[in-house]
Amino acid sequence: MSEDTETGLGVVCEHASAVRDRLRRVHGGSALVDAVLVAAREGGDVAAELACLQEALVAIDGRGLSAHADGIRYVGPADLEVPGTGLPRPASALFGCPQGRCVRTWEPTPAEDVPVCLVSGAPLRSGR
């Protein structure tokens, strides 16, 4: 998968609800988000599905997925411990995609639960 595709998938995973809200007036808009997530879940390249989603978002307001991309940083595949086990995590811990398929990252505060990946259903994994 290209870096652009990994970034797009990360944006959809993290902001699916907000993207769906932007598409609520577009016939079949929510299905465009679902198509990206299903293609990723099935292990395929999601570039075509992301392109359709991007096109629909640009048609709405000219911003595309980039309207939701603030704060995304690249974190390579993580093969460390499972989040939530062992010692309490510091607030500066960085979590990423549990399958290493996208660039989504999350930096918690100590009271937050680890978010779930919308592709695999697994919690984000602690990274670097």
N, C-alpha and C positions, 0 to 999 in steps of 0.2 A: 504494500500500500504506500502511496506517496505521502510525503509530509503534509501536503494540503488536505488529502483525504483523511489522514489521522487527526488533523486539527478540526476538520468539519465534523467528524464523528464525535470527537470530544465535546464540541459545542452542542451537538444534538443530545448527547447523553446527559450533559449537565443542565441544559436549558430546555428540555423537551416541552415542558409545560408552557413556558413563555413563548416558544416558537409556535406551539399549537394555538395559543391565544392570538398571536398575530395573524394566523391563517384561518381564524374562525369564520370569516366572511367569504373565504374561497371554497367553492364546492370541492369536496374531497381533500381539503387542506390537511386535516389531521392524518389522513391516510399517507400523505407524503412523509410525515415524520415516522409513522409506523413502518413504511417501506424501508427506510434507512436502517431502523433498528432490527427489523426482521432479516434483512440482507446481512447485516453484521453478525447477528445471532447464528445464522446459517454458515458463517465463515467465509462469505464471499467478499469480493471487492465492492465497496459501497459507492464508488465514484459516480456511477450513472444515477443512482437514487439521490445522492447529494446534489448532483447537477440539477435535477428536476426540482428539488426542494429550494435550492438557491434561486432558480429562475422564478419560482412562485413568490418568494420573499422579495426579490428585487422588483417584481411587478407591483407589489403592494406599496412599497415606500422607498425603493432604490437602495436599501441598506443590506439586504441579504443576511446571511448568517453572521457577518461581521458585527452586526448590532449586538450580538450576545457574546462576543469573543473576548471581552476584557478580562485580563487576569490569567489567561491560559498560558501555561509554561510547559515546555517539553520535559518529560521525565521518561527515561528509557524503561524497558521492562524491569520490574522489580521481582526478585526472588528471595525476599526476606521473610520474616515471621508473619503469621497471620495477624491482622489487626485485632486488638482487644485481648490478646494473650500476653502473659508476662507482666513486666512492670508497667505502670501507667505511662502513657505516651506524653512527651512534652508538647506544648502548644505549637512549637516550631516544626514538628514532624510533618513531612510532606507525603501525601498519599496519591496514588495514581491508578490507572486502569489495571484491573486484576489480570487481564489477559495480554496487556501490552499492545493493544490494538489502536489506542488513540492517545492523544496528548493531554487528556483531562487530568488536572491535578486539584488537590484540595488540601488546605492548611487549616487544621481544626483549632478550636479553643478547647480547653480540657472538658467542658461540659457537653460538647456536641457528640452525637452518634455519627459513626462513619457512614457516609452516603453509599447507596447501592448503585452499581453499574446497571444501566437500563438494557444493556446487551446481554450480559451473562447472569444478572441477578445476584452476583456476588458483591460483597463490600469492597470498596476501593482498598488497595493494599499499601502498606507503608513502604516508602521508597528510600531515597537517599537521605 
